[in-house]
Each structure stands twice: as C-alpha cells, then as structure tokens.
Amino acid sequence: MLIRMKVKAGARKERVVEIGPGRFEIQVKEKAAQNAANGRVVALIARHLRVPEKSLHMVSGHHHPKKTLRVI
C-alpha cells in the first residue's frame, strides 16, 4: 500500500489530516534539517495507522515536501 502526503515542517502544532484514501496532509514541529522531520512523519503515520514504524519505508520525497511511503 502506498501513502502519499504533503508535509509542512516547522509547524506550531503537529497534526495528521487524511484528505482521501491513502492521502494525508501532515504538519510536524521538527525542522526539515538533518532528517528530523522525516523521522517524525514516519512516527506520526505509524501511530495514525496503528502499524510499527519499521513497516513503513519512504519511497520518494526525502528532500521534498511531497512524500510517498510504502506500508510493508
């Protein structure tokens, strides 16, 4: 299963909004520097979907706000 999302790093509040099947808008407090935001995105999606973080793999968007995750 692929999950597509748009991420805003450096937000005041963290939130996950499902805007469609397999599509999310995510806001995280962490800055985009040094992969901090990506780690938090994976943690929030794992908690939202109730799956372990190890079952999520970032397919694309490592350095871009539009990201794709694969649930293994």
PyMOL Python script that loads the backbone (N, CA, C, O; Angstrom):
from pymol import cmd

cmd.read_pdbstr("""\
ATOM      1  N   MET A   1       0.846  -1.168   0.000  1.00  0.00           N
ATOM      2  CA  MET A   1       0.000   0.000   0.000  1.00  0.00           C
ATOM      3  C   MET A   1       0.899   1.241   0.000  1.00  0.00           C
ATOM      4  O   MET A   1       1.843   1.323   0.786  1.00  0.00           O
ATOM      5  N   LEU A   2       0.610   2.192  -0.868  1.00  0.00           N
ATOM      6  CA  LEU A   2       1.354   3.443  -0.928  1.00  0.00           C
ATOM      7  C   LEU A   2       0.559   4.558  -0.266  1.00  0.00           C
ATOM      8  O   LEU A   2      -0.661   4.636  -0.408  1.00  0.00           O
ATOM      9  N   ILE A   3       1.258   5.409   0.451  1.00  0.00           N
ATOM     10  CA  ILE A   3       0.649   6.559   1.116  1.00  0.00           C
ATOM     11  C   ILE A   3       1.338   7.801   0.585  1.00  0.00           C
ATOM     12  O   ILE A   3       2.562   7.918   0.649  1.00  0.00           O
ATOM     13  N   ARG A   4       0.552   8.723   0.065  1.00  0.00           N
ATOM     14  CA  ARG A   4       1.098   9.983  -0.433  1.00  0.00           C
ATOM     15  C   ARG A   4       0.746  11.086   0.547  1.00  0.00           C
ATOM     16  O   ARG A   4      -0.346  11.106   1.115  1.00  0.00           O
ATOM     17  N   MET A   5       1.685  12.006   0.740  1.00  0.00           N
ATOM     18  CA  MET A   5       1.439  13.060   1.720  1.00  0.00           C
ATOM     19  C   MET A   5       2.169  14.333   1.344  1.00  0.00           C
ATOM     20  O   MET A   5       3.153  14.324   0.604  1.00  0.00           O
ATOM     21  N   LYS A   6       1.655  15.422   1.878  1.00  0.00           N
ATOM     22  CA  LYS A   6       2.319  16.721   1.785  1.00  0.00           C
ATOM     23  C   LYS A   6       2.666  17.116   3.206  1.00  0.00           C
ATOM     24  O   LYS A   6       1.799  17.127   4.080  1.00  0.00           O
ATOM     25  N   VAL A   7       3.931  17.441   3.442  1.00  0.00           N
ATOM     26  CA  VAL A   7       4.428  17.687   4.792  1.00  0.00           C
ATOM     27  C   VAL A   7       4.832  19.147   4.943  1.00  0.00           C
ATOM     28  O   VAL A   7       5.488  19.722   4.074  1.00  0.00           O
ATOM     29  N   LYS A   8       4.426  19.734   6.068  1.00  0.00           N
ATOM     30  CA  LYS A   8       4.886  21.073   6.430  1.00  0.00           C
ATOM     31  C   LYS A   8       5.743  20.927   7.681  1.00  0.00           C
ATOM     32  O   LYS A   8       5.245  20.588   8.754  1.00  0.00           O
ATOM     33  N   ALA A   9       7.033  21.186   7.530  1.00  0.00           N
ATOM     34  CA  ALA A   9       7.960  21.106   8.657  1.00  0.00           C
ATOM     35  C   ALA A   9       8.018  22.452   9.366  1.00  0.00           C
ATOM     36  O   ALA A   9       7.807  23.496   8.749  1.00  0.00           O
ATOM     37  N   GLY A  10       8.304  22.422  10.660  1.00  0.00           N
ATOM     38  CA  GLY A  10       8.426  23.652  11.438  1.00  0.00           C
ATOM     39  C   GLY A  10       7.097  24.271  11.815  1.00  0.00           C
ATOM     40  O   GLY A  10       7.024  25.480  12.035  1.00  0.00           O
ATOM     41  N   ALA A  11       6.044  23.474  11.896  1.00  0.00           N
ATOM     42  CA  ALA A  11       4.718  23.980  12.253  1.00  0.00           C
ATOM     43  C   ALA A  11       4.612  24.180  13.767  1.00  0.00           C
ATOM     44  O   ALA A  11       5.401  23.621  14.530  1.00  0.00           O
ATOM     45  N   ARG A  12       3.657  24.961  14.183  1.00  0.00           N
ATOM     46  CA  ARG A  12       3.441  25.171  15.623  1.00  0.00           C
ATOM     47  C   ARG A  12       2.813  23.953  16.281  1.00  0.00           C
ATOM     48  O   ARG A  12       3.166  23.596  17.405  1.00  0.00           O
ATOM     49  N   LYS A  13       1.877  23.313  15.577  1.00  0.00           N
ATOM     50  CA  LYS A  13       1.187  22.133  16.108  1.00  0.00           C
ATOM     51  C   LYS A  13       1.388  20.968  15.161  1.00  0.00           C
ATOM     52  O   LYS A  13       1.461  21.142  13.945  1.00  0.00           O
ATOM     53  N   GLU A  14       1.477  19.773  15.737  1.00  0.00           N
ATOM     54  CA  GLU A  14       1.557  18.574  14.916  1.00  0.00           C
ATOM     55  C   GLU A  14       0.147  18.080  14.646  1.00  0.00           C
ATOM     56  O   GLU A  14      -0.701  18.049  15.538  1.00  0.00           O
ATOM     57  N   ARG A  15      -0.087  17.692  13.394  1.00  0.00           N
ATOM     58  CA  ARG A  15      -1.390  17.132  13.061  1.00  0.00           C
ATOM     59  C   ARG A  15      -1.292  16.279  11.810  1.00  0.00           C
ATOM     60  O   ARG A  15      -0.425  16.473  10.957  1.00  0.00           O
ATOM     61  N   VAL A  16      -2.207  15.335  11.732  1.00  0.00           N
ATOM     62  CA  VAL A  16      -2.321  14.448  10.580  1.00  0.00           C
ATOM     63  C   VAL A  16      -3.756  14.544  10.096  1.00  0.00           C
ATOM     64  O   VAL A  16      -4.689  14.273  10.852  1.00  0.00           O
ATOM     65  N   VAL A  17      -3.939  14.929   8.835  1.00  0.00           N
ATOM     66  CA  VAL A  17      -5.271  15.062   8.254  1.00  0.00           C
ATOM     67  C   VAL A  17      -5.345  14.150   7.038  1.00  0.00           C
ATOM     68  O   VAL A  17      -4.569  14.296   6.093  1.00  0.00           O
ATOM     69  N   GLU A  18      -6.281  13.210   7.068  1.00  0.00           N
ATOM     70  CA  GLU A  18      -6.481  12.328   5.919  1.00  0.00           C
ATOM     71  C   GLU A  18      -7.408  13.047   4.947  1.00  0.00           C
ATOM     72  O   GLU A  18      -8.560  13.328   5.276  1.00  0.00           O
ATOM     73  N   ILE A  19      -6.906  13.348   3.746  1.00  0.00           N
ATOM     74  CA  ILE A  19      -7.688  14.106   2.772  1.00  0.00           C
ATOM     75  C   ILE A  19      -8.280  13.213   1.694  1.00  0.00           C
ATOM     76  O   ILE A  19      -8.985  13.695   0.807  1.00  0.00           O
ATOM     77  N   GLY A  20      -8.004  11.944   1.759  1.00  0.00           N
ATOM     78  CA  GLY A  20      -8.536  10.983   0.803  1.00  0.00           C
ATOM     79  C   GLY A  20      -7.942   9.624   1.108  1.00  0.00           C
ATOM     80  O   GLY A  20      -7.111   9.495   2.008  1.00  0.00           O
ATOM     81  N   PRO A  21      -8.361   8.604   0.364  1.00  0.00           N
ATOM     82  CA  PRO A  21      -7.796   7.279   0.608  1.00  0.00           C
ATOM     83  C   PRO A  21      -6.301   7.252   0.278  1.00  0.00           C
ATOM     84  O   PRO A  21      -5.909   7.445  -0.873  1.00  0.00           O
ATOM     85  N   GLY A  22      -5.479   7.012   1.292  1.00  0.00           N
ATOM     86  CA  GLY A  22      -4.041   6.951   1.103  1.00  0.00           C
ATOM     87  C   GLY A  22      -3.375   8.296   0.890  1.00  0.00           C
ATOM     88  O   GLY A  22      -2.235   8.349   0.428  1.00  0.00           O
ATOM     89  N   ARG A  23      -4.067   9.402   1.221  1.00  0.00           N
ATOM     90  CA  ARG A  23      -3.516  10.752   1.037  1.00  0.00           C
ATOM     91  C   ARG A  23      -3.650  11.538   2.337  1.00  0.00           C
ATOM     92  O   ARG A  23      -4.714  11.568   2.955  1.00  0.00           O
ATOM     93  N   PHE A  24      -2.548  12.173   2.741  1.00  0.00           N
ATOM     94  CA  PHE A  24      -2.513  12.890   4.009  1.00  0.00           C
ATOM     95  C   PHE A  24      -1.855  14.251   3.850  1.00  0.00           C
ATOM     96  O   PHE A  24      -1.023  14.458   2.966  1.00  0.00           O
ATOM     97  N   GLU A  25      -2.243  15.173   4.721  1.00  0.00           N
ATOM     98  CA  GLU A  25      -1.516  16.416   4.938  1.00  0.00           C
ATOM     99  C   GLU A  25      -1.009  16.349   6.371  1.00  0.00           C
ATOM    100  O   GLU A  25      -1.781  16.099   7.297  1.00  0.00           O
ATOM    101  N   ILE A  26       0.288  16.573   6.552  1.00  0.00           N
ATOM    102  CA  ILE A  26       0.913  16.403   7.860  1.00  0.00           C
ATOM    103  C   ILE A  26       1.692  17.661   8.213  1.00  0.00           C
ATOM    104  O   ILE A  26       2.378  18.244   7.374  1.00  0.00           O
ATOM    105  N   GLN A  27       1.571  18.067   9.468  1.00  0.00           N
ATOM    106  CA  GLN A  27       2.363  19.170   9.993  1.00  0.00           C
ATOM    107  C   GLN A  27       3.163  18.641  11.173  1.00  0.00           C
ATOM    108  O   GLN A  27       2.617  17.998  12.069  1.00  0.00           O
ATOM    109  N   VAL A  28       4.467  18.919  11.165  1.00  0.00           N
ATOM    110  CA  VAL A  28       5.347  18.480  12.249  1.00  0.00           C
ATOM    111  C   VAL A  28       6.122  19.671  12.794  1.00  0.00           C
ATOM    112  O   VAL A  28       6.400  20.623  12.065  1.00  0.00           O
ATOM    113  N   LYS A  29       6.470  19.617  14.078  1.00  0.00           N
ATOM    114  CA  LYS A  29       7.215  20.699  14.721  1.00  0.00           C
ATOM    115  C   LYS A  29       8.683  20.712  14.310  1.00  0.00           C
ATOM    116  O   LYS A  29       9.304  21.773  14.272  1.00  0.00           O
ATOM    117  N   GLU A  30       9.239  19.552  14.004  1.00  0.00           N
ATOM    118  CA  GLU A  30      10.657  19.456  13.672  1.00  0.00           C
ATOM    119  C   GLU A  30      10.967  20.203  12.381  1.00  0.00           C
ATOM    120  O   GLU A  30      10.131  20.302  11.483  1.00  0.00           O
ATOM    121  N   LYS A  31      12.171  20.719  12.311  1.00  0.00           N
ATOM    122  CA  LYS A  31      12.652  21.381  11.097  1.00  0.00           C
ATOM    123  C   LYS A  31      13.048  20.322  10.075  1.00  0.00           C
ATOM    124  O   LYS A  31      13.266  19.160  10.417  1.00  0.00           O
ATOM    125  N   ALA A  32      13.137  20.740   8.831  1.00  0.00           N
ATOM    126  CA  ALA A  32      13.488  19.814   7.755  1.00  0.00           C
ATOM    127  C   ALA A  32      14.967  19.438   7.770  1.00  0.00           C
ATOM    128  O   ALA A  32      15.368  18.518   7.057  1.00  0.00           O
ATOM    129  N   ALA A  33      15.773  20.114   8.549  1.00  0.00           N
ATOM    130  CA  ALA A  33      17.220  19.861   8.574  1.00  0.00           C
ATOM    131  C   ALA A  33      17.551  18.524   9.237  1.00  0.00           C
ATOM    132  O   ALA A  33      16.897  18.111  10.194  1.00  0.00           O
ATOM    133  N   GLN A  34      18.565  17.868   8.716  1.00  0.00           N
ATOM    134  CA  GLN A  34      19.138  16.640   9.269  1.00  0.00           C
ATOM    135  C   GLN A  34      18.120  15.515   9.448  1.00  0.00           C
ATOM    136  O   GLN A  34      18.213  14.736  10.397  1.00  0.00           O
ATOM    137  N   ASN A  35      17.161  15.431   8.550  1.00  0.00           N
ATOM    138  CA  ASN A  35      16.208  14.314   8.511  1.00  0.00           C
ATOM    139  C   ASN A  35      15.286  14.242   9.727  1.00  0.00           C
ATOM    140  O   ASN A  35      14.618  13.226   9.921  1.00  0.00           O
ATOM    141  N   ALA A  36      15.231  15.280  10.543  1.00  0.00           N
ATOM    142  CA  ALA A  36      14.407  15.258  11.756  1.00  0.00           C
ATOM    143  C   ALA A  36      12.924  15.190  11.417  1.00  0.00           C
ATOM    144  O   ALA A  36      12.182  14.441  12.053  1.00  0.00           O
ATOM    145  N   ALA A  37      12.481  15.956  10.431  1.00  0.00           N
ATOM    146  CA  ALA A  37      11.065  15.971  10.071  1.00  0.00           C
ATOM    147  C   ALA A  37      10.632  14.626   9.484  1.00  0.00           C
ATOM    148  O   ALA A  37       9.534  14.155   9.778  1.00  0.00           O
ATOM    149  N   ASN A  38      11.472  14.008   8.668  1.00  0.00           N
ATOM    150  CA  ASN A  38      11.118  12.719   8.068  1.00  0.00           C
ATOM    151  C   ASN A  38      10.894  11.651   9.131  1.00  0.00           C
ATOM    152  O   ASN A  38       9.951  10.866   9.033  1.00  0.00           O
ATOM    153  N   GLY A  39      11.745  11.617  10.133  1.00  0.00           N
ATOM    154  CA  GLY A  39      11.570  10.650  11.217  1.00  0.00           C
ATOM    155  C   GLY A  39      10.274  10.863  11.968  1.00  0.00           C
ATOM    156  O   GLY A  39       9.594   9.901  12.327  1.00  0.00           O
ATOM    157  N   ARG A  40       9.928  12.107  12.207  1.00  0.00           N
ATOM    158  CA  ARG A  40       8.680  12.409  12.918  1.00  0.00           C
ATOM    159  C   ARG A  40       7.469  12.082  12.059  1.00  0.00           C
ATOM    160  O   ARG A  40       6.453  11.621  12.579  1.00  0.00           O
ATOM    161  N   VAL A  41       7.558  12.312  10.744  1.00  0.00           N
ATOM    162  CA  VAL A  41       6.464  11.967   9.828  1.00  0.00           C
ATOM    163  C   VAL A  41       6.191  10.472   9.886  1.00  0.00           C
ATOM    164  O   VAL A  41       5.037  10.054   9.975  1.00  0.00           O
ATOM    165  N   VAL A  42       7.238   9.671   9.837  1.00  0.00           N
ATOM    166  CA  VAL A  42       7.073   8.213   9.898  1.00  0.00           C
ATOM    167  C   VAL A  42       6.426   7.816  11.221  1.00  0.00           C
ATOM    168  O   VAL A  42       5.545   6.956  11.242  1.00  0.00           O
ATOM    169  N   ALA A  43       6.849   8.428  12.321  1.00  0.00           N
ATOM    170  CA  ALA A  43       6.274   8.104  13.632  1.00  0.00           C
ATOM    171  C   ALA A  43       4.794   8.470  13.696  1.00  0.00           C
ATOM    172  O   ALA A  43       3.993   7.695  14.217  1.00  0.00           O
ATOM    173  N   LEU A  44       4.420   9.631  13.178  1.00  0.00           N
ATOM    174  CA  LEU A  44       3.016  10.052  13.219  1.00  0.00           C
ATOM    175  C   LEU A  44       2.130   9.167  12.345  1.00  0.00           C
ATOM    176  O   LEU A  44       1.031   8.793  12.754  1.00  0.00           O
ATOM    177  N   ILE A  45       2.601   8.832  11.147  1.00  0.00           N
ATOM    178  CA  ILE A  45       1.815   7.968  10.258  1.00  0.00           C
ATOM    179  C   ILE A  45       1.676   6.575  10.861  1.00  0.00           C
ATOM    180  O   ILE A  45       0.602   5.977  10.790  1.00  0.00           O
ATOM    181  N   ALA A  46       2.743   6.052  11.450  1.00  0.00           N
ATOM    182  CA  ALA A  46       2.677   4.731  12.084  1.00  0.00           C
ATOM    183  C   ALA A  46       1.648   4.730  13.207  1.00  0.00           C
ATOM    184  O   ALA A  46       0.868   3.786  13.334  1.00  0.00           O
ATOM    185  N   ARG A  47       1.642   5.776  14.017  1.00  0.00           N
ATOM    186  CA  ARG A  47       0.665   5.860  15.109  1.00  0.00           C
ATOM    187  C   ARG A  47      -0.753   6.004  14.562  1.00  0.00           C
ATOM    188  O   ARG A  47      -1.685   5.394  15.086  1.00  0.00           O
ATOM    189  N   HIS A  48      -0.920   6.806  13.513  1.00  0.00           N
ATOM    190  CA  HIS A  48      -2.247   7.020  12.921  1.00  0.00           C
ATOM    191  C   HIS A  48      -2.803   5.723  12.317  1.00  0.00           C
ATOM    192  O   HIS A  48      -3.989   5.426  12.458  1.00  0.00           O
ATOM    193  N   LEU A  49      -1.938   4.959  11.646  1.00  0.00           N
ATOM    194  CA  LEU A  49      -2.374   3.713  11.006  1.00  0.00           C
ATOM    195  C   LEU A  49      -2.311   2.507  11.935  1.00  0.00           C
ATOM    196  O   LEU A  49      -2.770   1.419  11.585  1.00  0.00           O
ATOM    197  N   ARG A  50      -1.733   2.707  13.129  1.00  0.00           N
ATOM    198  CA  ARG A  50      -1.565   1.634  14.118  1.00  0.00           C
ATOM    199  C   ARG A  50      -0.731   0.479  13.561  1.00  0.00           C
ATOM    200  O   ARG A  50      -1.110  -0.690  13.645  1.00  0.00           O
ATOM    201  N   VAL A  51       0.414   0.847  12.993  1.00  0.00           N
ATOM    202  CA  VAL A  51       1.379  -0.134  12.498  1.00  0.00           C
ATOM    203  C   VAL A  51       2.744   0.226  13.087  1.00  0.00           C
ATOM    204  O   VAL A  51       2.957   1.378  13.465  1.00  0.00           O
ATOM    205  N   PRO A  52       3.673  -0.732  13.175  1.00  0.00           N
ATOM    206  CA  PRO A  52       5.013  -0.399  13.678  1.00  0.00           C
ATOM    207  C   PRO A  52       5.771   0.486  12.681  1.00  0.00           C
ATOM    208  O   PRO A  52       5.577   0.382  11.470  1.00  0.00           O
ATOM    209  N   GLU A  53       6.627   1.349  13.208  1.00  0.00           N
ATOM    210  CA  GLU A  53       7.407   2.251  12.352  1.00  0.00           C
ATOM    211  C   GLU A  53       8.277   1.480  11.366  1.00  0.00           C
ATOM    212  O   GLU A  53       8.518   1.950  10.254  1.00  0.00           O
ATOM    213  N   LYS A  54       8.744   0.315  11.758  1.00  0.00           N
ATOM    214  CA  LYS A  54       9.610  -0.489  10.888  1.00  0.00           C
ATOM    215  C   LYS A  54       8.885  -0.993   9.647  1.00  0.00           C
ATOM    216  O   LYS A  54       9.532  -1.401   8.682  1.00  0.00           O
ATOM    217  N   SER A  55       7.556  -0.973   9.653  1.00  0.00           N
ATOM    218  CA  SER A  55       6.808  -1.442   8.487  1.00  0.00           C
ATOM    219  C   SER A  55       6.581  -0.335   7.462  1.00  0.00           C
ATOM    220  O   SER A  55       5.939  -0.572   6.439  1.00  0.00           O
ATOM    221  N   LEU A  56       7.093   0.869   7.715  1.00  0.00           N
ATOM    222  CA  LEU A  56       6.969   1.987   6.776  1.00  0.00           C
ATOM    223  C   LEU A  56       8.318   2.270   6.133  1.00  0.00           C
ATOM    224  O   LEU A  56       9.343   2.314   6.813  1.00  0.00           O
ATOM    225  N   HIS A  57       8.310   2.460   4.821  1.00  0.00           N
ATOM    226  CA  HIS A  57       9.539   2.740   4.071  1.00  0.00           C
ATOM    227  C   HIS A  57       9.288   3.946   3.172  1.00  0.00           C
ATOM    228  O   HIS A  57       8.324   3.957   2.407  1.00  0.00           O
ATOM    229  N   MET A  58      10.148   4.962   3.259  1.00  0.00           N
ATOM    230  CA  MET A  58       9.995   6.149   2.430  1.00  0.00           C
ATOM    231  C   MET A  58      10.493   5.844   1.021  1.00  0.00           C
ATOM    232  O   MET A  58      11.671   5.552   0.814  1.00  0.00           O
ATOM    233  N   VAL A  59       9.578   5.916   0.058  1.00  0.00           N
ATOM    234  CA  VAL A  59       9.892   5.595  -1.327  1.00  0.00           C
ATOM    235  C   VAL A  59      10.452   6.817  -2.052  1.00  0.00           C
ATOM    236  O   VAL A  59      11.430   6.711  -2.790  1.00  0.00           O
ATOM    237  N   SER A  60       9.828   7.979  -1.839  1.00  0.00           N
ATOM    238  CA  SER A  60      10.295   9.195  -2.503  1.00  0.00           C
ATOM    239  C   SER A  60      10.003  10.399  -1.626  1.00  0.00           C
ATOM    240  O   SER A  60       9.190  10.336  -0.704  1.00  0.00           O
ATOM    241  N   GLY A  61      10.687  11.504  -1.935  1.00  0.00           N
ATOM    242  CA  GLY A  61      10.454  12.745  -1.223  1.00  0.00           C
ATOM    243  C   GLY A  61      11.334  12.962  -0.021  1.00  0.00           C
ATOM    244  O   GLY A  61      10.956  13.695   0.892  1.00  0.00           O
ATOM    245  N   HIS A  62      12.508  12.341   0.008  1.00  0.00           N
ATOM    246  CA  HIS A  62      13.405  12.503   1.157  1.00  0.00           C
ATOM    247  C   HIS A  62      13.760  13.964   1.401  1.00  0.00           C
ATOM    248  O   HIS A  62      13.929  14.379   2.548  1.00  0.00           O
ATOM    249  N   HIS A  63      13.872  14.741   0.335  1.00  0.00           N
ATOM    250  CA  HIS A  63      14.255  16.153   0.447  1.00  0.00           C
ATOM    251  C   HIS A  63      13.192  17.061  -0.164  1.00  0.00           C
ATOM    252  O   HIS A  63      13.515  18.135  -0.672  1.00  0.00           O
ATOM    253  N   HIS A  64      11.943  16.646  -0.120  1.00  0.00           N
ATOM    254  CA  HIS A  64      10.859  17.398  -0.749  1.00  0.00           C
ATOM    255  C   HIS A  64       9.618  17.302   0.129  1.00  0.00           C
ATOM    256  O   HIS A  64       9.434  16.288   0.803  1.00  0.00           O
ATOM    257  N   PRO A  65       8.760  18.320   0.147  1.00  0.00           N
ATOM    258  CA  PRO A  65       7.548  18.265   0.986  1.00  0.00           C
ATOM    259  C   PRO A  65       6.545  17.191   0.564  1.00  0.00           C
ATOM    260  O   PRO A  65       5.788  16.697   1.399  1.00  0.00           O
ATOM    261  N   LYS A  66       6.528  16.824  -0.717  1.00  0.00           N
ATOM    262  CA  LYS A  66       5.625  15.766  -1.172  1.00  0.00           C
ATOM    263  C   LYS A  66       6.357  14.443  -1.052  1.00  0.00           C
ATOM    264  O   LYS A  66       7.380  14.225  -1.700  1.00  0.00           O
ATOM    265  N   LYS A  67       5.823  13.557  -0.215  1.00  0.00           N
ATOM    266  CA  LYS A  67       6.491  12.301   0.100  1.00  0.00           C
ATOM    267  C   LYS A  67       5.577  11.113  -0.196  1.00  0.00           C
ATOM    268  O   LYS A  67       4.353  11.243  -0.209  1.00  0.00           O
ATOM    269  N   THR A  68       6.187   9.966  -0.429  1.00  0.00           N
ATOM    270  CA  THR A  68       5.463   8.717  -0.619  1.00  0.00           C
ATOM    271  C   THR A  68       6.061   7.674   0.312  1.00  0.00           C
ATOM    272  O   THR A  68       7.273   7.460   0.328  1.00  0.00           O
ATOM    273  N   LEU A  69       5.195   7.025   1.089  1.00  0.00           N
ATOM    274  CA  LEU A  69       5.603   5.937   1.980  1.00  0.00           C
ATOM    275  C   LEU A  69       4.964   4.642   1.508  1.00  0.00           C
ATOM    276  O   LEU A  69       3.853   4.637   0.978  1.00  0.00           O
ATOM    277  N   ARG A  70       5.680   3.547   1.709  1.00  0.00           N
ATOM    278  CA  ARG A  70       5.133   2.220   1.418  1.00  0.00           C
ATOM    279  C   ARG A  70       4.945   1.495   2.741  1.00  0.00           C
ATOM    280  O   ARG A  70       5.846   1.472   3.580  1.00  0.00           O
ATOM    281  N   VAL A  71       3.766   0.903   2.920  1.00  0.00           N
ATOM    282  CA  VAL A  71       3.492   0.086   4.097  1.00  0.00           C
ATOM    283  C   VAL A  71       3.790  -1.354   3.714  1.00  0.00           C
ATOM    284  O   VAL A  71       3.197  -1.901   2.784  1.00  0.00           O
ATOM    285  N   ILE A  72       4.723  -1.960   4.448  1.00  0.00           N
ATOM    286  CA  ILE A  72       5.140  -3.337   4.145  1.00  0.00           C
ATOM    287  C   ILE A  72       4.380  -4.290   5.043  1.00  0.00           C
ATOM    288  O   ILE A  72       4.573  -5.503   4.961  1.00  0.00           O
TER     289      ILE A  72
END
""", "prot")
cmd.dss("prot")
cmd.show_as("cartoon", "prot")
cmd.util.cbc("prot")
cmd.orient("prot")
